[in-house]
Amino acid sequence: MAPFYAVKSDNVLKRAEELQSVGQDEAALQALHEVILSKRSRSNPITVMEPIMLKYVELCVQLKKGKMVKEGLHQYRNIAQNTSVNSIEIIINKMLELAEDKVAEARAQADKIAVDVEDLEASETPESIMLSTVSGDQNKDRTDRAVVTPWLKFLWEAYRTVLDIMRNNSRLETLYNSVTLKAFQFCLTYERKTEFRRLCEILRNHLMNVAKYSHQPHAVNLNDPETLQNFLDTRFAQLNAAAELELWQEAFKSVEDIHTLLTTSKRPPKPVMMANYYEKLTKIFMVSEDYLFHSAAWNKYSLIERSINKNLTEDEQSRMASIVLLSALAIPIITTTKTRPGYVEADEYRVQKLNRLSMLMGLPGHPTRTGLLKEALNKNILSRVRPEIRDLYNILEVQFHPLSICKKINPIMVALSKDADLAKYVRPLHQVILTRLLQQLSQVYTTVKLDFVLNLASFPAPFSYDSATIEKFIMNGCKRGELNIRIDHASQSLMFETDLFAPPKDTVTEGIQLQSSPADLMRTQLSRLGSSLHAVVQMIDPSVKETAKKAKQEVLQRALAGAEEEHKAALARKGVIEHRKEIIETEIARKEKLIAQEKAAIAAKKAEAEKKRLEEEVKRREEERLKRIQDEIQRDQAKRIAEEISTKTGLQLRPEEIEQSDVKTLMDLKVSRLQTEQKELSERLKQISKRIDHTERAFRKEEIPLLEKDYEQQQKIDKAFYDASRKAELVASKTKFSEDMKVKARLGRIYNDYLTFKHRIEEQRNSATEALRNEMQALIEKEKKQRIDTWRQKKNEIIKAREAEEAERARREKEEKERIEREEREKAEKEARLAAEREEYAEKQRKLDEIARKQAEREAEIERKRLSSKATPPAREFYVPPARKQEPAAAATAAPASSWRSRAAAAAASSPDRSGEWSSVPNRTERDNRDKDTGAYRPPQGRFARPEGGERSSQGNDRYSRGNVPRYGQGADRSGREGGDSVSRDGDDRSGPRRDSDRLPRRNVAPGSANKERKW
């Protein structure tokens, strides 16, 4: 179980630092290890765990504890990967940085040890001689093995641990790639080829396990373009490192990994990356002596390099074109593989190999020497190559000169050997030259001497061929069926045999043909006979030629006639194909969308379940942690109390008793034991005090006579000491006085000289001081005068500035005063103009009011006349209660019938109230609001009423222009307009001509409406 201080992480850090300060690094590391691996650490925040991990990593690196650091990093990854990936990156970078620093220190120490030799003249010591007999290593190697190798091993284990921890985790993907690059750099720096192979194998296994663990949370998704690009960058770095270390098998495996990732990627790769890819392939194929695919890789590389680099110089273009053409020319015409042709297994293996390499190269088919040369010629590469390489191409592929081919090519080979980039093609070119020599000789000669062929195939050293080598080359070509030559050792000659029924060879047909071979003549005999007979028939019967011509024209016409239909059919078929393709793509997209939705739903459910589980797990862990803390606190208290009991009372409790007892029981036991001990102690103290008292009394009684004797003896000793010391003091004082008097007499002789010298020095210093004082006073006066002049000048400037400011201020005050006067004058003019306008408007309004009043009076007069001239119309039939039927009919028209208001009031008298009884008495509000003269209803005099005297308010907030409230039918509408005038709510008067539409039409008022208050 972890110690109690693991609950508070600060305690374990302090504890580790204390242990480290006293040199106990192992104990400090063990304490940190227990804290990190404990379950309670999972609930600690990252800010608490990160300092602990930094100290833990530092101690692990210092003590070379690879296993412990692996366990701690695994635990910390599980804690921090869901909350803080940056913290994991900090810890891992810190560990790798410390390990790399240790390696650098070890290398520096090893170099110092190797240089630190005691005797530089002694070449060997007896120890070194004995050691050299059993070991072939030098001193430096042994020092490195003893000092540097352990730290290199630890650093390599650290890289492996980190890569294993971060594999197949999308959140740690960036850190994984950066650590991989650091591991590659480690292998390059220290040239660790074995570790590089293991590193490549580890990365390959991680890539293979991506699909296996894709169902796990936070798994790496290769369908993500960014993730795939990171993997590609890592593999390209691996390819570059393998090429630099010259590990060509690992480089080829890296190429296969890159091709697999490129086929998986949905986006096209970068041209720069592909250029690097093909460049490394050229090196790999050159090392493996596969010149065919080496030339194909150079062809691809040059194409991409010219497309991405438009600033290539003429020399660079010429060099690249020369290498492309020379690599194609260096492809052997006769293969030199070790497998024997004719076996099915060997042919199948060869085809599979070609398919595999063609797939890596991105080629649709197998490349051939003829195809690569034609492709180079189609790009007009001959115009850019060097002149000697152009001549070499013409000699090998265009010209026919078997007797001088080697002599013409030897100067070119010498020139190529001097170029480091082109020298590697010289040896394969010699095989091509030898093949062309034998092919051309077979077309001219039937039998030649072997010495003649050796003379023709003479190359400068170290590329010269002897008879055995040429014989071996000929046998290899015959075995593969490329050559048909017999060697007669008896006559030392070569016989070029011809099989009349042999099939044609591509390697023979691709060269220059001076004349047809007998096999070609036999193979084309029937075709040549047919051509001759056809020519004879045309010469004998000219109609055959005409018939053929007519048939050709008919075929041409039919083709022209059907071309349009075929074109339309092709277009229709293309449309159908495109439509089907769109349907298929739509269906695929729909299925992918459904699958993505299902995956998203499943992922959401999983995330929700995982979130719920994590919350429950956190809650459970928290409860368990609190319970553990409480239990540990109780146990620690019990242990502490048990220790106090054992320390103070001597009672030793067994661990079982401590575990079974609680705190209260132990406290009671402690109190009882302490009380018993206190009682026993008090009794013992009483006994001891009595014993000591009696003993002290006896000592004092025996001591009294001895003290008197001791006092007398002490007096005698003190008096003798006093006399001796006084006598010695008197002698010393007398001696000192005599010596002082002698010194005084000796100094008295030079006293006058001293005074004279003193006066002379004082006078010199006083004169120098006075001169210096006068000089300083002059300087002070000069500086004072300069400062006074400067101050006067500044004062004059300040006075001028103040005068300018006063003038400016006076000018501004004058302008401000003029502006205020002008504004006041304009304001007065504006107020006068507004007053005149108001008076004019009031006068106009009074006139309009007078016109409206007269118009209303005329209308009232006309109405009275109309009513008096006509009979009173019959009243409307209203329901009358039986009790009221006896009343006179005049009660229904109690109000005067001078207007529609009088009729409305009469109808209101007969309307029932809410209780069902009829009442002719109006309510108080209606009675108070009736006009005293006409009896018509008028609204209450509130905020809409006009002041007394019928004058308009000066504020302009009154809505009416007459003294009385306007009435319907008297030239005023609902909004208060009278005589065509309108007053807005803001008090702005609007006047205009009176319109008929401003009046409200007359209407009859329904019974009972007089009881309703009109709202204005």
DAVENNOR-V95896 format. One record per residue. RES is the residue in one small letter. PHI is phi in whole degrees, 0 to 359 (999 if undefined). BURIAL is b if it has 24 or more other C-alpha atoms within 12 Angstrom, else e. Layout:
res/phi/burial
RES/PHI/BURIAL
RES/PHI/BURIAL
//
This chain:
res/phi/burial
m/999/e
a/291/b
p/292/b
f/293/b
y/290/b
a/289/b
v/295/b
k/258/e
s/291/b
d/297/e
n/295/e
v/290/b
l/294/b
k/296/e
r/297/b
a/295/b
e/294/b
e/295/e
l/295/e
q/291/b
s/291/e
v/263/e
g/88/e
q/259/e
d/292/b
e/297/b
a/295/b
a/297/b
l/296/b
q/295/b
a/297/b
l/296/b
h/297/b
e/295/b
v/293/b
i/292/b
l/276/b
s/288/b
k/291/b
r/292/b
s/292/b
r/292/b
s/268/b
n/284/b
p/290/e
i/294/b
t/297/e
v/273/b
m/282/b
e/296/b
p/299/b
i/296/b
m/294/b
l/297/b
k/294/b
y/296/b
v/294/b
e/298/b
l/291/b
c/297/b
v/292/b
q/295/b
l/261/b
k/60/b
k/262/b
g/290/b
k/293/e
m/293/b
v/292/b
k/294/b
e/297/b
g/295/b
l/292/b
h/299/b
q/295/b
y/290/b
r/297/b
n/297/b
i/282/b
a/256/b
q/290/b
n/268/e
t/240/e
s/215/e
v/285/b
n/297/e
s/295/b
i/298/b
e/297/b
i/296/e
i/295/b
i/293/b
n/297/b
k/296/b
m/296/b
l/294/b
e/295/b
l/296/b
a/296/b
e/294/b
d/296/e
k/296/b
v/295/b
a/297/b
e/296/e
a/295/b
r/294/b
a/296/e
q/295/e
a/295/b
d/296/e
k/294/e
i/295/e
a/294/e
v/277/e
d/285/e
v/247/e
e/293/e
d/240/e
l/287/e
e/280/e
a/283/e
s/289/e
e/218/e
t/251/e
p/303/e
e/294/e
s/293/e
i/294/e
m/295/e
l/291/e
s/291/e
t/289/e
v/252/e
s/217/e
g/265/e
d/282/e
q/274/e
n/297/b
k/299/e
d/294/e
r/294/e
t/295/b
d/298/b
r/295/e
a/276/e
v/254/b
v/274/b
t/302/e
p/301/b
w/287/b
l/298/b
k/296/b
f/296/b
l/295/b
w/295/b
e/296/b
a/295/b
y/298/b
r/297/b
t/297/b
v/296/b
l/295/b
d/292/b
i/288/b
m/264/b
r/289/b
n/52/b
n/226/b
s/293/b
r/287/b
l/255/b
e/294/b
t/297/b
l/295/b
y/299/b
n/293/b
s/294/b
v/292/b
t/298/b
l/296/b
k/295/b
a/295/b
f/299/b
q/294/b
f/299/b
c/295/b
l/287/b
t/294/e
y/258/b
e/54/e
r/264/b
k/287/b
t/296/e
e/295/b
f/294/b
r/299/b
r/295/e
l/298/b
c/297/b
e/293/e
i/298/e
l/295/b
r/292/b
n/294/e
h/298/b
l/293/b
m/291/e
n/275/e
v/298/b
a/291/e
k/293/e
y/253/e
s/290/e
h/280/e
q/283/e
p/293/e
h/63/e
a/284/b
v/286/b
n/248/b
l/287/b
n/285/e
d/284/e
p/299/e
e/294/e
t/297/b
l/296/b
q/294/b
n/295/b
f/296/b
l/295/b
d/299/b
t/295/b
r/291/b
f/292/b
a/296/b
q/296/b
l/296/b
n/296/b
a/294/b
a/297/b
a/293/b
e/291/b
l/277/b
e/62/b
l/260/b
w/284/b
q/295/b
e/294/b
a/296/b
f/293/b
k/296/b
s/295/b
v/298/b
e/297/b
d/298/b
i/296/b
h/295/b
t/298/b
l/292/b
l/293/b
t/291/e
t/283/e
s/293/b
k/268/e
r/258/e
p/292/e
p/288/e
k/289/e
p/300/e
v/296/e
m/294/b
m/292/b
a/297/b
n/297/b
y/299/b
y/287/b
e/296/b
k/292/b
l/295/b
t/299/b
k/292/b
i/296/b
f/291/b
m/291/b
v/295/e
s/279/e
e/59/b
d/262/b
y/288/b
l/295/b
f/284/b
h/297/b
s/293/b
a/297/b
a/295/b
w/295/b
n/297/b
k/294/b
y/297/b
s/295/b
l/296/b
i/290/b
e/296/b
r/290/e
s/283/e
i/266/e
n/245/e
k/277/e
n/257/e
l/292/e
t/281/e
e/295/e
d/295/e
e/294/e
q/296/b
s/295/b
r/298/b
m/294/b
a/295/b
s/296/b
i/293/b
v/298/b
l/292/b
l/292/b
s/294/b
a/289/b
l/292/b
a/281/b
i/292/b
p/298/b
i/284/b
i/251/b
t/293/b
t/241/b
t/290/e
k/279/e
t/285/e
r/272/e
p/289/e
g/104/e
y/274/e
v/293/e
e/297/e
a/295/e
d/294/e
e/296/e
y/298/e
r/296/e
v/293/e
q/297/e
k/296/e
l/297/b
n/298/e
r/296/e
l/291/b
s/295/b
m/295/e
l/296/b
m/279/b
g/73/b
l/262/e
p/288/e
g/214/e
h/287/b
p/285/b
t/230/b
r/296/b
t/296/b
g/295/e
l/294/b
l/294/b
k/295/e
e/297/e
a/295/b
l/292/e
n/296/e
k/274/e
n/57/e
i/282/b
l/294/b
s/283/e
r/251/b
v/281/b
r/291/b
p/298/e
e/294/b
i/287/b
r/296/b
d/297/b
l/298/b
y/297/b
n/297/e
i/293/b
l/278/b
e/246/b
v/243/e
q/276/e
f/232/b
h/208/b
p/294/b
l/277/b
s/230/e
i/296/b
c/290/b
k/295/e
k/287/b
i/273/b
n/303/b
p/299/e
i/293/b
m/296/b
v/296/b
a/294/e
l/292/b
s/294/e
k/282/e
d/269/e
a/295/e
d/285/e
l/255/b
a/293/e
k/290/b
y/265/b
v/290/b
r/296/b
p/297/b
l/293/b
h/296/b
q/294/b
v/296/b
i/297/b
l/296/b
t/296/b
r/296/b
l/298/b
l/293/b
q/297/b
q/289/b
l/294/b
s/293/b
q/277/b
v/254/e
y/250/b
t/256/e
t/220/b
v/223/b
k/283/b
l/293/b
d/295/e
f/297/e
v/292/b
l/296/b
n/295/b
l/291/b
a/265/b
s/269/b
f/239/b
p/291/e
a/297/e
p/265/e
f/256/b
s/286/e
y/246/b
d/262/e
s/294/b
a/295/e
t/293/e
i/295/b
e/296/b
k/296/e
f/296/b
i/293/b
m/295/e
n/296/b
g/293/b
c/292/b
k/297/e
r/270/b
g/79/b
e/274/b
l/235/b
n/229/b
i/232/b
r/243/b
i/252/b
d/256/e
h/287/e
a/293/e
s/261/e
q/53/e
s/221/e
l/246/b
m/243/b
f/273/b
e/269/b
t/231/b
d/270/e
l/296/e
f/247/e
a/280/e
p/288/e
p/290/b
k/253/e
d/293/e
t/293/b
v/278/b
t/290/e
e/281/e
g/270/b
i/282/b
q/253/b
l/285/e
q/207/e
s/287/e
s/279/b
p/303/e
a/296/e
d/293/b
l/295/e
m/293/e
r/288/e
t/255/e
q/294/e
l/296/e
s/295/e
r/291/e
l/297/e
g/296/e
s/297/e
s/293/e
l/297/e
h/297/e
a/294/e
v/296/e
v/300/e
q/294/e
m/286/e
i/284/e
d/240/e
p/294/e
s/296/e
v/298/e
k/292/e
e/294/e
t/299/e
a/296/e
k/293/e
k/296/e
a/297/e
k/294/e
q/294/e
e/297/e
v/298/e
l/294/e
q/294/e
r/297/e
a/294/e
l/293/e
a/295/e
g/270/e
a/293/e
e/296/e
e/297/e
e/297/e
h/295/e
k/297/e
a/298/e
a/295/e
l/296/e
a/298/e
r/297/e
k/298/e
g/298/e
v/298/e
i/296/e
e/297/e
h/296/e
r/298/e
k/297/e
e/297/e
i/299/e
i/297/e
e/295/e
t/298/e
e/296/e
i/296/e
a/296/e
r/296/e
k/297/e
e/297/e
k/295/e
l/298/e
i/297/e
a/295/e
q/296/e
e/297/e
k/297/e
a/296/e
a/296/e
i/298/e
a/295/e
a/295/e
k/298/e
k/298/e
a/296/e
e/296/e
a/297/e
e/295/e
k/296/e
k/296/e
r/296/e
l/296/e
e/298/e
e/296/e
e/296/e
v/296/e
k/297/e
r/297/e
r/296/e
e/295/e
e/298/e
e/297/e
r/297/b
l/298/e
k/295/e
r/297/e
i/297/b
q/298/e
d/298/e
e/294/b
i/298/e
q/296/b
r/296/b
d/295/e
q/297/b
a/296/b
k/296/b
r/295/e
i/294/b
a/296/b
e/295/e
e/296/e
i/296/b
s/292/e
t/284/e
k/272/e
t/250/b
g/81/e
l/275/e
q/266/e
l/261/b
r/283/e
p/301/e
e/296/e
e/295/e
i/294/b
e/295/e
q/279/e
s/269/e
d/262/e
v/293/b
k/297/e
t/298/e
l/293/b
m/295/e
d/298/e
l/297/b
k/296/b
v/296/e
s/297/e
r/295/e
l/293/e
q/297/e
t/297/e
e/295/e
q/297/e
k/294/e
e/299/e
l/295/e
s/297/e
e/294/e
r/296/e
l/296/e
k/297/e
q/296/e
i/294/e
s/297/e
k/296/e
r/296/e
i/294/e
d/298/e
h/296/e
t/296/e
e/296/e
r/296/e
a/294/e
f/299/e
r/291/e
k/296/e
e/285/e
e/273/e
i/298/e
p/296/e
l/290/e
l/292/e
e/296/e
k/298/e
d/294/e
y/293/e
e/297/e
q/296/e
q/291/e
q/297/e
k/297/e
i/294/e
d/294/e
k/293/e
a/295/e
f/293/e
y/293/e
d/298/e
a/294/e
s/290/e
r/293/e
k/297/e
a/295/e
e/293/e
l/297/e
v/298/e
a/293/e
s/293/e
k/297/e
t/296/e
k/294/e
f/295/e
s/296/e
e/292/e
d/296/e
m/295/e
k/299/e
v/296/e
k/295/e
a/296/e
r/289/e
l/283/e
g/294/e
r/290/e
i/250/e
y/291/e
n/294/e
d/299/e
y/297/e
l/295/e
t/298/e
f/298/e
k/295/e
h/295/e
r/297/e
i/295/e
e/296/e
e/297/e
q/299/e
r/291/e
n/293/e
s/296/e
a/296/e
t/295/e
e/296/e
a/296/e
l/295/e
r/296/e
n/295/e
e/296/e
m/295/e
q/295/e
a/294/e
l/297/e
i/295/e
e/297/e
k/295/e
e/295/e
k/297/e
k/296/e
q/298/e
r/294/e
i/295/e
d/296/e
t/298/e
w/295/e
r/298/e
q/297/e
k/297/e
k/296/e
n/297/e
e/297/e
i/296/e
i/297/e
k/298/e
a/297/e
r/296/e
e/299/e
a/295/e
e/295/e
e/298/e
a/297/e
e/296/e
r/295/e
a/296/e
r/298/e
r/295/e
e/296/e
k/297/e
e/298/e
e/295/e
k/297/e
e/298/e
r/296/e
i/296/e
e/298/e
r/296/e
e/295/e
e/298/e
r/297/e
e/296/e
k/296/e
a/296/e
e/299/e
k/294/e
e/295/e
a/297/e
r/296/e
l/294/e
a/297/e
a/298/e
e/295/e
r/296/e
e/298/e
e/297/e
y/293/e
a/296/e
e/298/e
k/296/e
q/292/b
r/298/b
k/297/e
l/296/b
d/297/b
e/296/e
i/297/e
a/295/b
r/297/b
k/298/e
q/298/e
a/295/b
e/297/e
r/296/e
e/297/e
a/294/e
e/295/e
i/297/e
e/294/e
r/296/e
k/296/e
r/294/e
l/289/e
s/287/e
s/281/e
k/254/e
a/290/e
t/291/e
p/293/e
p/296/e
a/290/e
r/288/e
e/283/e
f/241/e
y/289/e
v/238/e
p/297/e
p/298/e
a/289/e
r/261/e
k/294/e
q/279/e
e/288/e
p/295/e
a/292/e
a/291/e
a/293/e
a/290/b
t/239/b
a/294/e
a/279/b
p/298/e
a/264/b
s/283/b
s/205/b
w/291/b
r/291/b
s/294/b
r/292/b
a/296/b
a/293/b
a/294/b
a/293/b
a/293/b
a/294/b
s/264/b
s/276/b
p/281/b
d/270/e
r/287/e
s/277/e
g/93/e
e/263/e
w/266/e
s/220/b
s/263/b
v/269/e
p/289/b
n/288/e
r/295/e
t/296/e
e/291/b
r/293/e
d/288/e
n/263/b
r/273/b
d/287/e
k/291/e
d/273/e
t/260/e
g/79/b
a/282/b
y/284/b
r/224/b
p/292/b
p/295/e
q/277/e
g/252/e
r/288/e
f/269/b
a/286/b
r/265/b
p/301/e
e/299/e
g/90/e
g/72/e
e/271/e
r/284/b
s/293/e
s/289/e
q/284/e
g/80/e
n/262/e
d/283/b
r/262/b
y/234/b
s/253/b
r/237/b
g/291/b
n/260/b
v/292/b
p/297/b
r/247/b
y/295/b
g/87/b
q/246/b
g/87/b
a/230/b
d/260/b
r/295/b
s/278/b
g/96/b
r/285/b
e/221/b
g/63/b
g/84/b
d/268/b
s/218/b
v/241/b
s/280/e
r/293/e
d/279/e
g/91/e
d/275/e
d/279/b
r/236/b
s/244/b
g/186/e
p/293/e
r/287/e
r/243/e
d/293/e
s/288/e
d/284/b
r/274/b
l/269/e
p/293/e
r/288/e
r/210/e
n/278/e
v/268/e
a/292/e
p/299/b
g/85/b
s/288/b
a/291/b
n/282/b
k/266/e
e/284/e
r/281/e
k/257/e
w/256/e
//
